[in-house]
Amino acid sequence: MGQRIKNFMPGLFYLCFGLLFSSLVLRLLGQNSAPPFAPWLAAGALLLLAGIYSLLGRWESWLEKHYLPLLAGFLALSGAVQLASAVLLRYQPAFDLGAIYQGAIEWVEQGSFFSQYSYFYYFPNNLGGMAFLAVFFSIARWVGVTDTFMVASVVNGLCVLGAICATAAVCRRLLGVRHAVFALALFALSLPFWCMAPVFYTDSLSILFPILLYYLYIRLQDCQGLWQRLLLTGLMGVTATVGMLVKFTVAIMLIAILIDSLLRLPLKRTAAMAGLSLLVVAAGFWAFNGMIYAWHLDKDIAQVQNTPKLHWVMMGLQGEGGYNPQDYEFTRSFSDPDQQHQALVDEIGSRMEQLGPDGLYRLFWRKTLRNFGSGTYNQSDFLDDSPVNRGWLQELLLYDGQNYPLYQGLCQSVFLAVLALVALSSLQEVFGRPGRSQRDTARLLAPRVAVLGVLLFFACWETAGRYITNYVPVLLLGAVLGIDTLAAAIKGLPQVLRLRQDKKDPAS
C-alpha cells in the first residue's frame, strides 16, 4: 500500500503543478501590464528555443567532445559582460542593500558594524548577507583591493557563474550534453543574467545555493562508498547553511530534496541524509548567532526590536502583498513582544476575514502574478539608487529609462516562454515523456517541488518581482525538462496538418 502511494503521489503532483503553472502563463498573457507584443514574442521565443534544441541534436556528438571548452567559453563571456556591466552601472547602494553593504565595509575596517546596529536589530535576516560580503571584503583588503563595489560585484558575478555551471552540470548528468548546452542557451536568452553582478543583494547573492544543493543531492544518489556519502551530505549541510544565512528561502530546496528522497529512497538513507545535513545547518546557525550576539548585538534588545515573522504574513494580506510602511508603523507601535505577537495574530485574522475565501483566492493570484510577472527580476530596484553615470545602459535597464519598455517586453517574453516550458515539463510527466525512462522522471521531482514551494511561500509572504531570483536557475532547469515535448510537437505538426487536410479533401 505504501509503495502504491509513493508511485501515485508524483503523478498527482505533476498534474497539479502543470495545471497551476499553465494557469499562471495564461493569466500573465492576459495582464494589461504586459506589452502588446509580449504574447507574440513569447511564441517566437518558444519556436526559437525549439529550433535551438533541434540544431543541438544534430551536433550532439560534436558537443560531447567539446563540451568543457564550450562551457568555459560561455562562462568567460558571461563573466566579462557582467564585469563590464558593473563598471557601467555603478550606483550608490541604499536602503536594505545599503545597510548590508555599508555594514560589511564597517565591520572589516572598524571591527563591527556600529552605524548599522539599529537596522540589524529590526532585520536580523540580513545579517548573513552582510557577513558573506564582509568575508570577501576582508580578503580583498588583505591583498590591497579597496574598491568594495567592484569586489561585491565580482563575488555576486561568481555566484551567478556558479549557478549557471551547476545547472548545466545537473542537465548533463541526468539528461545529457544536449540538454546541458540548451540550458546555457536559456541563460543566454535571459537578459538579466548578463548584468546581474552589480545587483549584489541577497536575492542574487544566494542564487548559487538552491541549484548547487540539488546537484550535490543527485551526486549523492550515485555514491556507493560510505565516506563519499558522508562527505557529500556534509557538503549539502554546509551549502544549505551558508545559503540560508544569506537568504532563508534556500531552505525550500532542502525541504524539496527531503520530500523527493522520502518518495524514492529507503527510509534509512533519507533519515541519515536528513539527520547529518540538518545537524550541520543547526550547528552553523548556532555558531553564527552565537558570534553575532556575543560580540556585536545585544540579545535582550534584539528580542524586543526584531521584526517578527508574522509581520510579513500580515503585510502580505493587503493590496498586492508588497511593502507597506504603515504596516511597519503598526508592528513597531508595540514595545512588548507578547502584545505585539497577539496584535499581529488578531490583525492577520481580521484581514483574512475581511477578504473572505474569494478575496484570498484573488489575492493569491495578484501576488503570484507579481512574483512571476517580471522577467527583469526587478533589478532596477537597486540600479536606480543614485547611479554614478547615466548612459545608454541605464536608459535600457532603469524603470524611468527611455528604452525600458523594450527591455521589459523582451525579458517578459522570454520568461513567459520559460514558464510555459516549466508547465509543460510537468504535464509531460503525466501524459508521457518522449525519450525518457521512468527512472529519469522520478529523479527530477525535487526541482518542481522546490518551485511550487517558492510559489506557495510568497503567496503567504510579502511579494516583489525580485524575490524569486535565487530560484530562477531551478525554473530554467524545469524549462529544460519541458523542451523534449515541445520539440516533438513541433516536429509532428506537419504530419498532423497533412492528415487534417486529407480528411477535408478525400479526393486528393
C-alpha positions in Angstrom: 0.0 0.0 0.0 2.8 2.4 0.9 4.6 1.7 -2.4 1.4 2.4 -4.3 1.1 5.8 -2.6 4.7 6.5 -3.4 4.1 5.7 -7.0 0.8 7.7 -7.2 1.9 10.9 -5.4 4.4 12.1 -8.0 1.9 11.8 -10.8 -0.7 13.7 -8.9 1.8 16.4 -8.0 2.9 16.7 -11.6 -0.7 17.1 -12.8 -1.5 19.8 -10.2 1.8 21.6 -10.8 1.4 21.6 -14.6 -2.2 22.9 -14.3 -1.2 25.6 -11.8 1.7 26.9 -14.0 -0.4 26.7 -17.2 -3.0 28.9 -15.4 -0.1 31.3 -14.4 1.1 31.6 -18.0 -2.4 32.3 -19.3 -3.0 34.9 -16.6 0.3 36.6 -17.4 -0.6 36.7 -21.0 -3.9 38.4 -20.1 -2.3 41.0 -17.9 -2.8 44.6 -19.0 0.7 45.4 -17.8 2.3 43.1 -20.4 3.4 44.9 -23.7 1.0 44.1 -26.6 3.8 42.3 -28.4 4.7 40.1 -25.5 2.5 37.1 -26.4 3.8 37.0 -30.0 7.3 37.4 -28.8 6.8 34.6 -26.3 5.5 32.4 -29.0 8.5 33.3 -31.1 10.8 32.6 -28.2 9.3 29.1 -27.9 9.9 28.5 -31.6 13.4 29.8 -31.3 14.1 27.5 -28.3 12.7 24.5 -30.2 14.9 25.4 -33.2 18.0 25.6 -31.0 17.2 22.3 -29.3 16.7 20.7 -32.7 20.1 22.0 -34.0 21.8 20.8 -30.8 20.5 17.3 -31.6 22.3 17.3 -34.9 25.6 18.3 -33.3 25.4 16.1 -30.2 28.5 14.1 -30.9 30.5 17.3 -31.5 29.1 18.8 -28.3 30.1 15.8 -26.3 33.7 16.2 -27.5 33.9 20.0 -27.0 31.6 20.5 -24.0 34.1 21.7 -21.5 35.7 24.3 -23.8 32.2 25.4 -24.8 31.2 25.8 -21.1 34.4 27.6 -20.2 34.0 30.0 -23.1 30.4 30.8 -22.2 31.3 31.3 -18.5 34.2 33.6 -19.5 32.0 35.6 -21.8 29.3 35.9 -19.2 31.8 36.9 -16.6 33.4 39.6 -18.8 30.0 41.1 -19.7 28.9 41.1 -16.1 32.1 42.8 -15.0 31.7 45.4 -17.7 28.1 46.0 -16.6 29.3 46.5 -13.0 31.6 49.3 -14.3 28.9 50.9 -16.4 26.1 50.5 -13.9 27.9 51.7 -10.7 25.5 53.2 -8.2 25.2 54.1 -4.5 23.7 51.2 -2.6 20.8 52.4 -0.4 18.0 51.0 1.9 18.4 47.3 2.7 21.3 46.8 0.3 23.0 49.9 1.6 22.7 48.5 5.1 24.4 45.2 4.4 27.0 46.8 2.1 28.0 49.6 4.4 27.8 47.3 7.4 30.2 44.8 5.7 32.7 47.7 5.0 32.5 49.0 8.5 32.8 45.5 10.0 36.1 44.9 8.1 37.5 48.4 8.7 36.4 49.1 12.3 35.8 45.6 13.8 32.0 45.9 13.9 29.0 47.4 12.0 28.3 50.1 14.6 26.3 52.5 12.4 24.0 49.7 11.2 23.1 48.2 14.6 19.7 49.8 14.6 18.9 48.3 11.2 20.0 44.8 12.1 18.1 44.8 15.3 15.0 45.2 13.2 16.1 43.0 10.3 18.4 40.2 11.6 17.5 38.1 8.5 20.1 40.2 6.6 23.0 39.6 9.0 24.1 36.6 6.9 24.2 38.6 3.7 26.3 41.3 5.4 28.7 38.7 6.8 29.0 37.0 3.4 30.2 40.2 1.8 32.4 41.0 4.8 34.4 37.8 4.3 35.3 38.8 0.8 35.9 42.5 1.7 38.3 41.3 4.3 40.2 39.1 1.7 40.2 42.0 -0.8 41.6 44.4 1.9 44.3 41.9 2.8 45.5 41.8 -0.9 45.2 45.6 -1.2 42.0 46.0 -3.1 39.9 48.8 -1.8 37.0 49.2 -4.4 34.4 47.4 -2.4 31.7 47.9 -5.0 33.7 46.0 -7.6 34.6 43.3 -5.0 30.9 42.8 -4.2 30.1 42.8 -7.9 32.8 40.2 -8.7 31.6 38.0 -5.8 28.0 38.2 -6.9 29.1 37.5 -10.5 30.9 34.4 -9.4 27.8 33.2 -7.6 25.9 33.7 -10.9 28.5 31.8 -12.9 28.5 29.0 -10.3 24.7 28.8 -10.7 25.0 28.6 -14.5 27.7 25.9 -14.1 25.7 23.9 -11.6 22.5 24.0 -13.7 24.4 22.7 -16.7 26.0 20.0 -14.6 22.6 18.8 -13.4 21.4 18.7 -17.0 24.4 16.9 -18.3 24.4 14.3 -15.5 20.6 13.5 -15.7 19.7 14.3 -19.3 22.8 14.5 -21.5 25.1 17.1 -23.1 22.4 18.3 -25.5 20.3 19.5 -22.6 23.2 21.0 -20.8 24.1 23.2 -23.8 20.4 24.0 -24.1 20.5 25.2 -20.5 23.3 27.6 -21.5 21.1 28.9 -24.3 18.3 29.6 -21.9 20.7 31.6 -19.7 22.0 33.5 -22.7 18.4 34.5 -23.7 17.6 35.6 -20.1 18.9 39.1 -20.4 19.1 40.0 -16.7 21.9 37.4 -16.2 24.2 39.5 -18.3 24.1 42.4 -15.9 23.4 40.7 -12.6 26.8 41.2 -11.0 26.3 44.7 -9.7 22.9 43.8 -8.2 24.5 42.1 -5.2 21.6 42.0 -2.7 20.7 38.7 -1.1 18.3 37.6 -3.9 21.2 37.1 -6.2 24.0 36.5 -3.7 22.1 33.3 -2.8 21.5 32.2 -6.4 24.1 29.5 -6.4 22.9 27.6 -3.3 19.5 26.1 -4.3 20.8 24.6 -7.6 24.1 23.5 -6.0 22.1 21.7 -3.2 20.2 19.8 -5.9 23.4 18.9 -7.8 25.0 17.6 -4.6 21.9 15.6 -3.9 21.9 13.8 -7.3 25.6 13.1 -6.9 24.9 11.6 -3.5 22.3 9.2 -5.1 25.0 7.6 -7.2 27.6 7.3 -4.4 28.3 3.8 -3.1 31.1 4.4 -0.6 30.2 5.4 3.0 32.8 8.1 3.2 31.8 9.7 -0.1 28.2 9.8 1.1 29.2 11.4 4.3 31.3 14.0 2.5 28.6 14.9 0.1 25.9 15.0 2.8 28.2 17.3 4.9 28.7 19.5 1.8 24.9 19.7 1.4 24.7 20.8 5.0 27.4 23.5 4.5 25.7 24.7 1.3 22.3 24.9 2.9 23.8 26.7 6.0 25.6 29.4 4.0 22.7 29.8 1.6 20.1 30.0 4.3 22.1 32.6 6.2 22.2 34.7 3.1 18.6 34.1 2.1 16.4 31.8 4.1 14.3 30.7 1.1 17.2 28.4 0.2 15.6 26.1 2.9 12.8 25.4 0.4 15.2 23.4 -1.8 16.4 21.3 1.2 12.8 20.5 2.1 12.1 19.6 -1.6 15.1 17.2 -1.6 13.9 15.5 1.6 10.4 15.1 0.1 11.9 13.6 -3.1 14.1 11.3 -1.0 11.2 10.1 1.1 9.3 9.1 -2.1 12.2 7.3 -3.8 14.9 6.2 -1.4 15.0 3.8 1.5 13.9 5.4 4.8 17.3 4.7 6.4 19.1 6.6 3.7 16.7 9.5 3.9 17.0 9.7 7.7 20.8 9.6 7.5 20.9 12.3 4.9 18.4 14.5 6.7 20.0 13.9 10.1 23.5 14.8 9.1 22.7 17.8 6.9 20.3 19.3 9.4 22.8 18.8 12.2 25.3 20.8 10.1 22.7 23.5 9.5 21.8 23.7 13.2 25.5 23.9 14.2 26.2 26.6 11.6 23.3 28.8 12.8 24.2 28.2 16.4 27.8 29.3 15.8 26.8 32.3 13.7 24.2 33.6 16.0 26.5 33.0 19.0 29.2 35.1 17.4 26.8 37.9 16.5 25.2 38.2 19.9 28.3 37.7 21.8 30.5 40.3 20.0 28.2 42.7 18.3 24.5 42.9 19.1 22.6 42.6 22.5 20.3 39.6 22.7 17.8 41.3 25.0 17.5 44.4 22.7 17.1 42.0 19.8 14.2 40.1 21.4 12.3 43.4 21.7 13.2 45.0 18.3 13.5 42.1 15.9 10.7 42.3 13.3 8.5 39.1 13.9 7.9 36.7 11.1 4.2 37.3 11.4 4.7 40.9 10.2 5.5 39.8 6.7 2.5 37.5 6.7 0.3 40.4 7.8 1.8 42.7 5.2 1.1 40.1 2.5 -2.6 40.3 3.2 -3.2 43.8 1.7 -3.1 45.3 -1.8 -0.8 43.1 -3.9 1.1 41.9 -0.8 4.1 44.2 -1.3 6.0 46.6 1.0 3.7 48.8 3.1 5.2 51.4 5.5 2.0 51.7 7.5 2.3 48.0 8.5 5.8 48.6 9.8 4.5 51.5 11.9 1.7 49.2 13.3 4.2 46.4 14.1 6.7 48.7 15.8 4.0 50.5 17.9 4.1 47.6 20.4 7.1 47.5 22.8 6.1 44.3 24.5 6.8 41.2 22.3 3.8 39.3 23.6 1.4 42.1 22.9 3.0 42.6 19.5 2.5 38.9 18.7 -1.1 38.9 19.7 -1.8 42.1 17.8 -0.3 40.6 14.7 -2.3 37.4 15.1 -5.5 39.4 15.5 -4.7 41.7 12.5 -4.0 38.7 10.3 -7.3 37.1 11.3 -9.1 40.3 10.7 -7.6 40.8 7.2 -8.4 37.2 6.3 -12.0 37.5 7.5 -12.4 40.8 5.5 -11.0 39.2 2.4 -13.1 36.0 2.6 -12.4 32.9 0.5 -13.0 34.7 -2.8 -10.8 37.7 -1.8 -8.0 35.3 -0.6 -8.1 33.5 -3.9 -7.9 36.8 -5.9 -5.1 37.9 -3.6 -3.2 34.7 -4.2 -3.2 35.3 -8.0 -2.3 39.0 -7.6 0.7 38.1 -5.5 1.7 35.1 -7.7 1.5 37.3 -10.9 3.6 39.9 -9.2 6.2 37.4 -8.2 6.5 35.7 -11.6 5.4 38.6 -13.8 8.7 40.4 -14.3 11.3 38.7 -16.4 13.6 41.6 -15.4 13.7 40.3 -11.8 13.1 43.9 -10.8 16.9 44.7 -10.9 16.1 48.4 -11.3 15.1 48.4 -7.6 18.8 48.7 -6.9 20.3 50.0 -10.2 18.3 53.3 -9.9 19.8 54.2 -6.5 21.8 57.3 -7.4 23.6 55.9 -10.5 27.1 57.3 -10.9 26.6 57.7 -14.7 23.5 58.0 -16.9 24.2 56.3 -20.2 22.6 54.0 -22.8 22.6 51.0 -20.4 20.7 53.0 -17.7 18.2 54.1 -20.3 17.6 50.4 -21.1 17.6 48.9 -17.6 16.1 51.6 -15.3 12.4 52.0 -14.7 12.5 55.6 -15.9 14.8 54.8 -18.9 13.6 55.7 -22.4 14.1 52.2 -23.6 13.0 50.3 -20.5 9.6 49.2 -22.1 11.5 47.4 -24.9 13.8 45.7 -22.4 10.9 44.8 -20.1 9.0 43.4 -23.1 11.9 41.2 -24.2 12.6 39.9 -20.7 8.9 39.2 -20.0 8.5 37.4 -23.3 11.5 35.1 -22.7 10.4 34.5 -19.1 6.8 33.6 -20.3 8.3 31.1 -22.7 10.3 29.6 -19.8 7.2 29.4 -17.6 5.3 27.7 -20.4 8.1 25.1 -20.7 8.1 24.6 -16.9 4.3 23.9 -17.0 4.9 21.5 -20.0 7.6 19.7 -18.1 5.1 18.5 -15.5 2.2 17.8 -17.8 4.5 15.6 -19.9 5.3 13.5 -16.9 1.5 12.7 -16.6 0.8 12.2 -20.3 4.1 10.7 -21.4 7.6 12.0 -21.6 9.3 11.5 -25.0 12.6 9.7 -24.8 12.8 9.4 -21.0 12.7 6.5 -18.7 10.5 6.2 -15.6 13.8 6.4 -13.6 14.6 9.8 -15.0 11.0 11.0 -14.2 11.4 10.1 -10.6 14.8 11.7 -10.3 13.5 15.0 -11.5 10.8 15.6 -8.9 12.7 17.8 -6.4 13.1 20.9 -8.7 9.4 21.1 -9.3 8.6 20.6 -5.6 11.0 23.5 -4.8 9.4 25.8 -7.4 6.0 25.1 -6.1 7.3 25.7 -2.6 8.6 29.1 -3.6 5.3 30.0 -5.2 3.3 29.0 -2.1 5.7 30.6 0.3 5.5 34.0 -1.4 1.7 33.6 -1.7 1.7 33.8 2.1 4.6 36.3 2.5 5.5 39.8 1.3 5.8 39.9 -2.5 8.1 41.5 -5.1 9.3 40.6 -8.6 12.9 40.1 -7.5 12.2 37.6 -4.7 12.3 34.6 -7.0 15.8 35.5 -8.3 17.7 32.8 -6.5 15.3 30.1 -7.9 15.5 31.2 -11.5 18.2 28.6 -12.3 15.8 26.0 -10.9 13.0 27.4 -13.1 15.3 27.2 -16.1 16.0 23.6 -15.2 12.3 23.0 -15.4 12.2 24.6 -18.8 15.0 22.3 -20.0 12.9 19.4 -18.9 9.9 20.6 -21.0 11.7 21.1 -24.3 11.5 17.5 -25.4 7.7 17.6 -25.7 7.7 21.0 -27.4 10.2 19.9 -30.0 8.4 16.6 -30.6 5.1 18.5 -31.0 6.5 21.0 -33.5 8.2 18.2 -35.4 5.0 16.3 -35.7 2.9 19.3 -36.6 3.3 19.0 -40.5 2.1 15.4 -40.3 -1.0 16.4 -38.3 -1.8 19.2 -40.7 -1.5 16.8 -43.7 -3.9 14.3 -42.0 -6.4 17.1 -41.4 -6.1 18.3 -45.0 -6.6 14.7 -46.3 -9.9 14.5 -44.2 -11.1 17.7 -45.7 -10.3 16.7 -49.3 -10.8 12.9 -49.7 -10.4 13.1 -53.5 -6.8 14.0 -53.1 
